[in-house]
Amino acid sequence: MDSAEFHAAVYDMVRTIPPQKVTSYGHIAKLIGMPRHSRHVGQALKFLGPDTDIPWHRVISSTGTISSRGPGTGGAQRQREALEAEGVEVQAGRSGELRIDLRTWGWFPAIPVNAHHPREDDSNGNE
């Protein structure tokens, strides 16, 4: 899977996350058949423009926190505001991290055992 195909797969999967639900970068990676590429999911979402219809704000870390974008970027706050606008409760953790209760708001559909997924370690795409 090349970069454009990977990004398209990420965007298609993120569009399926229901409103008022969140999932993790890692779960998106698993759902598209690339389980070791959770960071690449984050990178793909970073390329989205401000007017996108893709609900990027519904993807968070596997620990239930909104990932930091670095000082001064405001990205975590924008994500919080977008989630809260949908009704998702976002809490400040002990060390100031923004946290979402995955038991309440998590969306983690099963990954079909018989689904065909390309081998990640085969750069030629051979099976």
Steps between C-alpha positions, in 0.01 A plus 500: 500500500655830397460826691200627302318167542581497871366853549184417303444186710546700822258771387239247388518319835493819708181602317331189649553607864155593630434841654551508877755218475881487490754238403877474506764552235599139556149366447468688172834348396373151587172552316680591178734203530811690611514429875852632556434835338307696764740793478449511125126533564576814701721631222226441242252694713750783539479565124129582513400860441289704742183464288513122469186291544706214644435479878870493597409619850353156580844335494699509826777305671445146624518628858199727446695823478501767234849497354708811550592688186783693659497834679309784340321301231153497656420168332414316820263779603331499155456124532352540847256764376392286203441197724312701760282652224390142424427434866814302588623571853865605513665521843832649606723233652728542800790623291284720276450250217159498333334164564194317365347196671532224240249279684234764436608660174719234335420343163703188436330278242628146465764435240382211281728201545453394139561847356772518238776735605821564307816394678658808649853372468478435126591820318408346164142435606539129436298263711 
